[in-house]
Amino acid sequence: MNRGRPASKDEISEIVTGYLRGEALGSIAAGVYRSAAFVKNVIENVGVPSRTVEDEWNTDVLPDQCIAEDFVPGEVVWSARYHSAAIVEHEMSVDYQAERPGFIDVNYERKYSSKCYAIYVLTKVEDNDDYFSKRKAGFYAYSLAYDLGKLEHLKEYGVDLEKL
């Protein structure tokens, strides 16, 4: 019986990983034999970005633990615009744009007071044991840094960001 016991590190890792993968609170709660309210409290206390209705015009507010201005290529982040985990591909710096034909040179830091990044937004797939499983399902997009959140603090709880 788990009633009255605090969440273990393994439970926190399972809850956070399931939530970031897009699982419903009810199924996560059933998996760890806890209530949905308990699971929701763990998510809020750990600093996991919230998932709302997928409407890219309504960006989520990121928890304080996720706020950052700089990201590195290959880093797993949270996209507040797409309500999903994403992988940073590269920064859209003025130098990067100048080196590639077809890009219009935009200084995002001057125009929006934020860096811009090319990201690969991860999407939920029911069956990932097919031909295309070498690359996680998703799509490419561009996002300003203030719409991206760091997830590095979740490693402290045993969350493997590469498995999202």
Sequence and secondary structure as in RCSB ss.txt:
>XXXX:A:sequence
MNRGRPASKDEISEIVTGYLRGEALGSIAAGVYRSAAFVKNVIENVGVPSRTVEDEWNTDVLPDQCIAEDFVPGE
VVWSARYHSAAIVEHEMSVDYQAERPGFIDVNYERKYSSKCYAIYVLTKVEDNDDYFSKRKAGFYAYSLAYDLGK
LEHLKEYGVDLEKL
>XXXX:A:secstr
  TT    HHHHHHHHHHHHHT  HHHHHHHHT  HHHHHHHHHHHT        TTS     GGG  S   TT 
EEEETTTTEEEEEEEE  HHHHHTSTT     HHHHHSS EEEEEEE   S   STTTTS SEEEEEEEGGGEEE
 GGGGGGT  GGG 
